[in-house]
Amino acid sequence: MYDLVFRQATVVDGTGAPGFVADVALAGGRFAAVAPHLDGQAERVIRAQGLVLAPGFIDLHCHSDAYHLEEPAGEIKIRQGVTLEVVGNCGESLAPLVPERAQAAVDHCLGGAGRFNRPIDWLSYGQYTAKVEAARPVLNVAGLVGHGTVRVAVMGFANRPATSAELGTMAGLLDDALAAGAAGMSTGLYYAPGLFATTEEVIALARVVARRGGYYATHMRNEAEGLLEALEETLTIGRASGAPVHVSHLKAAGSRNWPKAEPAVAKIEAARREGLDVTCDVYPYHFSSTTLQAVIPPWALEGGADALVHRLSAPATRTTIIAQIKDGLPGWENIYHNSGWEKITISSVNSPTRRHLQGQSVAQAAAAAGADPFELAMDLLVSERGAVSIIAGSMNEDNVARFLTLPFAMIGSDGAPNRGWPHPRVYGTFPRVVRRFVRELKVLTLEEAVRKMTSASAARLGLSNRGRIQAGRPGDAVLFDPDTFSDTATFEDPRRHPVGLNAVVVDGRLVLDDGRMTGERPGRFRQPGDK
């Protein structure tokens, strides 16, 4: 007896091969059989004529590190068809911690103080994964170790190279986390404290990753004027360490830098021809999202959020900071120059008295207040202790489409669930790939889009048994209407769930049935090599 059978679905199996019509049976948490017609009884039969059955989607790059502790029901991701997502990106993870800097590290990971109001009752990476499992998430979770988190544990927000002793301590924390199930290490070399690290420091840590069989993912030091130089640093780290390299959210930010897209592609392709294992992920939007601290010159971020607030509260120092935002600094990716205040939208703040600013651009908020936009932005950082999220318009869709079609590109939402006015990618990434880039722009076939969202990501993670519909493999699946599966979240109304999704299965259990959440929560923290 089967647990579940999908009858006459169009199976897009995750390999990139053409879809085919078949019955698909699941039993014991796995795909049990795939055939043109299956006999035998089943506890549940779903008639799927005209619908696509694909492997569950994998969000290779997200910032849901606390989401599975706070909202393990996971509806935001399940309603996109996501059955596994990867946390710990951009150098930010919730472990490992040390007692004296645990709060600072958690605040850093989640974008500022006041965003996690529960006890921090874990320190090691293994304790964090156990806490995720104890919350009983609806979907599976995998994770990377954040280099920034490790650096905070050992050095705080010090603006200097690590000593040999400090580097040894960081390597030990990293090695322990990899042994506890992390899939690799991520860096955020655009953010403090990662931006204070030398290339040599990252190489040394990436060698630990290589020995453990993990991969190195990076939010590069620069995705704008210095894109090609930052990409060269990334490839150098891969060559010197032996670790596979993964470029997070590949982009060319700022209109004057859009022509750098093709040289960036050429550089990656050349490295791959040399034999370097390098891949990337892309999100299907041409607006990014980050923290307002990204407008601050790097030197002013030393010491963390409290030190920044102190600097911005000193008139002379604030004047210097604003002048450098306006004029720029050599080698610094200046998000104000890439977007301008008109295209930088306030996404999330903590204070109830300022939540009316959410959804307004900095320029709009300043005009309404009769204030200078630079001063308003600095005041906002002070009043919110640095915990301000933003959405920025700095890319173009042609480049996004070009990056998405690269055979070594995968899909990551880069979404960070928050209580404010989130980027619509939090709710809409995976159906948007199907709607916009498969059906409308026709730059991807459905089969290739599904491969990028399933088996390709599983292989990068070291979970190569997932991401395909094949007998014996774990039973993660999504059933959707190929003509109507669409994102509905917009920048004006970002908290809208997709349409056209019929069912989602995680490890053989229906978690979404006929568009309704079932209450099942079978998710686990998955480690490389899990069967």
C-alpha positions in Angstrom: 0.0 0.0 0.0 1.3 3.4 -1.0 0.9 6.5 1.3 0.2 8.8 -1.6 -0.2 8.6 -5.3 -0.3 11.5 -7.8 -2.2 10.2 -10.9 -1.2 11.3 -14.4 0.9 14.3 -13.4 3.3 15.9 -15.9 6.5 15.0 -14.1 9.3 17.5 -14.4 11.8 15.4 -12.5 14.5 18.0 -11.6 17.2 16.7 -14.0 16.4 19.2 -16.8 15.0 16.4 -19.0 11.6 16.9 -20.8 8.5 16.5 -18.7 6.5 13.3 -19.0 3.1 12.1 -17.9 3.2 9.5 -15.1 1.8 8.2 -11.9 4.1 8.9 -8.9 3.8 7.0 -5.6 5.3 7.8 -2.2 5.7 5.5 0.8 7.7 5.7 3.9 8.8 9.3 3.2 10.3 8.5 -0.2 9.3 8.2 -3.8 8.3 4.6 -4.2 7.5 4.3 -7.9 7.2 6.4 -11.1 5.5 4.7 -14.0 3.0 5.5 -16.8 0.4 3.7 -14.8 0.6 2.3 -11.3 -1.6 -0.4 -9.8 -2.0 -0.8 -6.0 -3.9 0.9 -3.2 -3.0 4.2 -1.7 -4.2 6.0 1.4 -4.5 9.1 -0.6 -4.8 9.7 -4.4 -4.5 13.1 -6.0 -5.7 13.5 -9.5 -3.1 15.6 -11.2 -4.0 15.7 -14.9 -2.7 19.0 -16.5 -0.6 19.8 -13.4 3.2 19.7 -13.0 4.7 17.6 -10.3 8.3 18.7 -9.5 10.8 18.1 -6.7 10.4 20.4 -3.8 12.2 23.7 -4.4 15.4 24.5 -2.6 16.0 28.1 -1.5 19.8 28.1 -1.7 20.2 31.6 -0.2 17.9 33.0 2.4 18.0 34.8 5.8 15.4 32.7 7.7 17.9 31.9 10.5 15.4 32.9 13.3 12.3 32.3 11.3 12.3 28.6 12.0 12.6 29.2 15.7 9.9 31.9 15.7 7.5 30.6 13.0 8.2 26.9 12.4 4.9 26.6 10.5 6.8 28.1 7.6 3.8 29.2 5.5 5.7 31.9 3.7 8.0 29.3 2.1 5.7 26.4 1.8 3.2 28.4 -0.3 6.1 29.0 -2.8 6.8 25.3 -3.0 10.0 25.5 -1.0 10.7 22.3 0.9 14.3 23.0 2.0 16.2 26.3 2.6 19.7 27.3 3.4 20.4 29.7 6.2 23.7 31.3 7.4 24.4 33.3 4.3 26.3 36.6 3.7 28.7 35.8 6.6 25.8 35.8 9.1 24.7 32.8 11.1 23.2 32.3 14.5 26.1 30.1 15.6 28.7 29.6 16.9 28.5 32.1 19.7 30.5 32.9 22.8 28.7 34.1 26.0 30.2 37.5 26.1 29.3 38.4 22.6 26.2 36.2 21.9 23.7 39.1 21.8 26.0 41.1 19.5 26.4 38.2 17.1 22.6 37.5 17.0 21.8 41.1 16.4 24.4 41.2 13.6 22.9 38.1 12.0 19.4 39.5 12.1 20.1 43.0 11.0 20.1 44.9 14.2 19.1 45.0 17.9 15.6 44.2 18.9 14.8 41.7 16.2 15.1 38.6 18.4 13.4 38.8 21.8 13.8 35.2 23.0 16.4 33.7 25.2 19.7 32.9 23.4 20.0 29.4 25.0 22.5 27.9 22.5 26.2 28.5 21.7 27.6 25.8 19.5 26.5 25.1 15.9 25.2 21.7 17.0 23.1 23.3 19.8 21.6 25.7 17.2 20.7 22.8 14.8 19.1 20.9 17.7 17.1 24.0 18.6 15.8 24.3 15.0 14.8 20.6 15.1 13.1 21.0 18.5 10.9 23.7 17.0 9.6 21.1 14.5 9.8 23.2 11.3 7.5 22.3 8.4 10.3 22.3 5.9 13.9 21.1 5.9 16.7 23.4 6.8 20.4 23.4 6.0 23.0 25.9 6.9 26.4 27.6 6.5 28.7 29.0 9.1 28.9 32.8 8.9 32.5 34.1 8.8 31.2 37.3 10.3 29.6 35.5 13.2 32.9 33.6 13.9 34.8 36.8 13.7 32.4 38.5 16.2 32.9 35.6 18.6 36.7 35.9 18.5 37.4 39.6 17.7 34.1 41.5 18.0 33.9 44.3 15.4 37.7 45.1 15.4 39.0 46.8 12.3 42.3 45.0 11.9 43.7 41.7 10.6 43.3 38.7 12.8 46.4 37.6 14.7 47.7 34.1 14.2 46.1 33.0 17.6 42.8 34.6 16.7 42.8 32.9 13.3 43.5 29.6 15.0 40.5 30.1 17.3 38.3 31.0 14.4 39.4 27.9 12.5 38.6 25.8 15.5 35.1 27.2 15.8 34.6 26.7 12.1 35.8 23.2 12.1 33.5 22.3 15.0 30.5 23.8 13.2 31.3 21.9 10.0 31.6 18.7 12.0 28.2 19.5 13.5 26.5 19.6 10.1 27.1 22.9 8.4 27.4 22.6 4.6 30.2 25.2 4.4 31.2 28.8 5.2 29.8 32.1 4.0 31.3 35.5 4.0 29.8 39.0 3.8 32.9 40.9 2.8 30.7 43.9 2.0 29.5 44.1 5.7 31.3 44.7 9.0 33.0 42.8 10.4 33.7 40.7 7.3 35.0 43.8 5.4 37.8 44.1 7.9 39.2 40.7 7.0 42.1 40.2 4.6 42.0 37.8 1.7 44.6 35.7 3.5 42.3 35.3 6.5 39.5 34.0 4.3 41.8 31.7 2.4 43.0 30.1 5.7 39.4 29.5 6.8 38.3 28.3 3.4 41.0 25.6 3.7 39.2 24.3 6.7 36.0 24.1 4.6 37.9 22.3 1.9 39.2 19.7 4.3 35.7 19.1 5.5 34.2 18.7 2.0 32.1 21.9 2.2 31.8 24.9 -0.1 32.6 28.6 0.3 29.8 31.0 -0.5 30.4 34.8 -0.6 28.6 38.1 -0.7 31.6 39.6 -2.4 33.4 42.7 -1.3 32.0 44.8 -4.1 29.1 44.2 -6.6 29.3 47.6 -8.3 32.4 49.5 -9.5 34.7 46.9 -8.0 32.7 43.9 -9.2 35.5 42.4 -11.4 38.2 42.9 -8.8 35.9 41.4 -6.1 35.2 38.4 -8.3 38.9 37.9 -8.9 39.4 37.9 -5.1 36.7 35.3 -4.8 38.3 33.1 -7.4 41.7 33.5 -5.8 40.2 32.3 -2.5 38.9 29.2 -4.3 42.1 28.4 -6.1 44.3 28.9 -3.0 42.1 27.0 -0.6 40.8 24.2 -2.7 37.2 24.9 -1.6 34.4 25.0 -4.2 33.2 28.6 -4.6 29.7 29.9 -4.8 28.9 33.5 -5.6 25.9 34.7 -3.7 23.3 36.8 -5.6 25.4 37.6 -8.6 24.6 41.1 -9.8 26.0 44.3 -11.3 24.7 47.2 -9.1 24.4 50.8 -10.3 23.5 51.7 -13.9 27.1 52.7 -14.8 28.2 49.2 -13.8 25.6 47.2 -15.8 28.0 46.7 -18.7 30.3 44.8 -16.2 27.8 41.8 -16.4 29.3 40.2 -19.4 33.0 40.5 -18.3 31.9 39.0 -14.9 30.3 36.1 -16.7 33.4 35.6 -18.9 35.6 35.6 -15.8 33.5 32.9 -14.1 33.4 30.8 -17.3 37.1 31.0 -17.7 37.7 29.9 -14.1 35.3 26.9 -14.7 37.2 25.9 -17.9 40.4 25.9 -15.7 38.7 23.4 -13.5 37.6 25.6 -10.6 34.3 24.5 -9.1 32.4 27.8 -9.1 28.7 28.4 -9.2 26.3 31.2 -8.3 22.8 32.0 -7.2 20.5 34.7 -8.5 17.2 36.1 -7.3 14.6 37.0 -9.9 14.2 40.7 -9.1 16.2 43.8 -10.0 15.8 45.4 -6.6 18.0 44.4 -3.7 17.5 44.5 0.1 19.9 45.1 2.9 20.5 47.2 6.0 20.7 51.0 6.0 24.1 50.6 7.6 25.3 49.8 4.0 25.4 53.5 3.3 28.0 54.1 6.1 31.7 54.2 5.2 33.5 51.1 6.4 35.7 52.8 9.0 32.6 54.1 10.9 31.3 50.5 11.4 34.2 49.5 13.7 32.9 48.5 17.1 29.4 47.6 16.0 26.1 49.3 16.2 26.6 51.1 19.5 29.9 52.6 18.3 28.2 53.7 15.1 25.4 55.4 17.0 28.0 57.2 19.1 29.8 58.5 16.0 26.6 59.6 14.3 25.6 61.5 17.5 28.8 63.6 17.3 28.2 66.5 14.9 31.7 66.7 13.5 31.9 62.9 12.9 28.5 62.9 11.3 29.5 65.7 9.0 32.5 63.6 7.9 30.4 60.5 7.4 27.8 62.4 5.3 30.6 63.9 3.1 32.0 60.5 2.4 28.6 59.1 1.5 28.2 61.9 -1.0 31.8 61.7 -2.4 32.6 58.0 -1.9 35.8 56.3 -0.9 38.2 54.3 -3.0 37.2 50.6 -3.2 34.0 51.1 -1.2 30.7 50.0 -2.8 28.5 53.0 -2.1 24.9 52.0 -2.2 23.8 55.7 -2.2 25.7 56.2 -5.4 24.2 53.1 -6.9 20.6 53.9 -6.1 20.1 57.5 -4.7 17.7 58.3 -1.9 14.7 58.2 -4.4 15.3 54.4 -4.9 16.2 53.5 -1.3 13.0 52.5 0.4 12.7 52.0 4.2 11.6 48.5 4.6 11.7 47.7 8.4 12.2 49.5 11.7 11.6 48.4 15.2 10.1 51.4 16.8 6.3 51.7 16.6 6.5 55.5 16.3 8.5 55.2 13.1 6.7 52.4 11.3 4.8 54.9 9.2 8.1 55.3 7.3 8.0 51.7 6.1 7.3 51.7 2.4 8.5 55.2 1.8 11.8 56.1 0.1 14.3 58.0 2.1 13.7 61.0 -0.2 9.9 60.8 0.3 10.3 60.5 4.1 12.6 63.5 4.1 10.4 65.6 2.0 7.4 64.9 4.2 9.4 65.8 7.3 11.0 68.9 5.7 14.4 67.3 6.4 17.6 66.7 4.5 17.6 63.1 3.4 21.2 62.5 4.6 20.3 63.8 8.0 17.1 61.8 8.1 18.9 58.6 7.3 21.5 59.3 10.0 18.8 60.2 12.5 17.0 57.0 11.7 20.1 54.9 12.3 20.6 56.5 15.7 17.1 56.2 16.8 16.8 52.5 15.7 20.3 51.6 16.9 21.2 50.6 13.4 18.3 48.2 12.9 16.9 49.6 9.7 16.2 47.5 6.6 16.0 48.9 3.1 15.1 48.0 -0.4 17.3 49.5 -3.2 16.8 49.8 -6.9 20.2 49.4 -8.6 20.0 46.6 -11.2 18.3 45.9 -14.5 16.2 43.0 -15.5 18.2 42.2 -18.7 21.2 41.4 -16.5 19.1 39.4 -14.1 17.8 37.3 -17.0 21.3 36.8 -18.3 22.6 35.6 -14.9 19.6 33.3 -14.4 20.2 31.5 -17.7 23.8 30.6 -16.8 24.0 26.8 -16.6 25.8 27.0 -13.3 23.3 29.5 -11.7 20.8 28.4 -9.1 17.9 30.2 -7.3 18.1 31.9 -4.0 15.5 34.3 -2.6 17.9 36.3 -0.4 14.7 36.9 1.5 14.7 37.9 5.2 11.2 37.6 6.8 10.6 40.6 9.0 7.7 42.4 10.6 7.9 45.5 8.4 7.5 46.0 4.6 9.6 43.1 3.2 11.0 42.8 -0.2 8.4 40.8 -2.3 11.1 38.1 -2.9 10.3 36.9 0.6 6.9 35.7 -0.6 7.3 35.4 -4.3 10.7 34.2 -5.5 10.0 30.7 -6.9 6.7 31.3 -8.6 8.2 34.5 -10.1 10.9 32.4 -11.8 8.1 30.4 -13.5 5.8 33.3 -14.3 8.3 36.0 -15.4 11.3 34.1 -16.8 9.6 30.9 -18.1 6.2 32.0 -19.3 6.6 35.7 -20.1 10.2 36.3 -21.0 10.8 32.7 -22.2 14.5 32.8 -21.3 14.2 29.5 -19.4 12.3 26.3 -20.2 10.2 25.0 -17.3 12.5 22.0 -17.1 15.6 24.1 -16.8 14.0 26.4 -14.2 13.0 23.5 -12.1 16.6 22.0 -12.3 18.0 25.3 -11.0 15.5 25.2 -8.1 16.1 21.6 -7.2 18.8 19.1 -8.2 21.5 21.7 -9.0 21.0 23.3 -5.5 20.9 19.9 -3.8 24.2 19.0 -5.4 25.9 22.2 -4.3 24.7 21.5 -0.8 26.1 18.0 -0.7 22.5 16.6 -0.5 22.6 15.1 -4.0 20.0 12.4 -3.0 17.4 15.2 -3.0 16.1 17.4 -5.8 14.9 14.6 -8.1 11.7 12.6 -8.5 13.0 9.1 -8.7 12.2 5.9 -6.8 14.1 5.6 -3.6 14.9 9.3 -3.2 13.4 11.5 -0.4 9.8 12.5 -1.1 9.9 16.3 -1.5 7.5 17.4 -4.2 5.4 20.4 -5.3 2.3 20.2 -7.5 1.3 23.3 -9.5 -0.6 24.6 -12.5 2.1 25.5 -15.1 -0.3 28.1 -16.6 -1.2 30.0 -13.4 1.6 29.4 -10.8 2.5 33.0 -10.1 3.8 35.4 -7.6 1.4 38.1 -6.4 3.6 40.0 -3.9 4.5 43.5 -5.1 6.6 46.3 -3.7 3.4 48.1 -2.9 1.8 45.0 -1.3 4.6 42.6 -0.4 2.8 40.1 1.9 0.8 38.3 -0.7 1.0 34.5 -1.2 1.4 33.0 -4.7 -1.4 31.4 -6.7 -1.6 28.2 -8.7 0.0 25.9 -6.1 -2.0 22.8 -5.3 0.1 20.6 -3.0 3.5 20.4 -1.3 5.0 17.3 0.1 8.0 17.2 2.6 9.6 13.9 3.2 6.5 12.1 2.0 4.0 14.0 4.1 1.5 16.5 2.7 2.1 19.9 4.2 -0.1 21.8 1.7 -3.2 20.0 0.4 -5.5 21.6 -2.1 -4.1 25.0 -1.2 -4.5 24.5 2.6 -1.8 24.0 5.2 -2.3 20.6 6.8 -0.4 21.3 10.1 2.1 18.5 9.4 5.7 19.6 10.4 8.1 16.9 9.2 11.2 19.2 8.7 14.6 18.5 10.0 18.0 20.1 10.0 19.7 18.4 7.0 23.5 17.8 6.8 25.6 17.1 3.8 25.4 13.4 2.9 22.0 12.9 4.5 20.1 10.2 2.8 
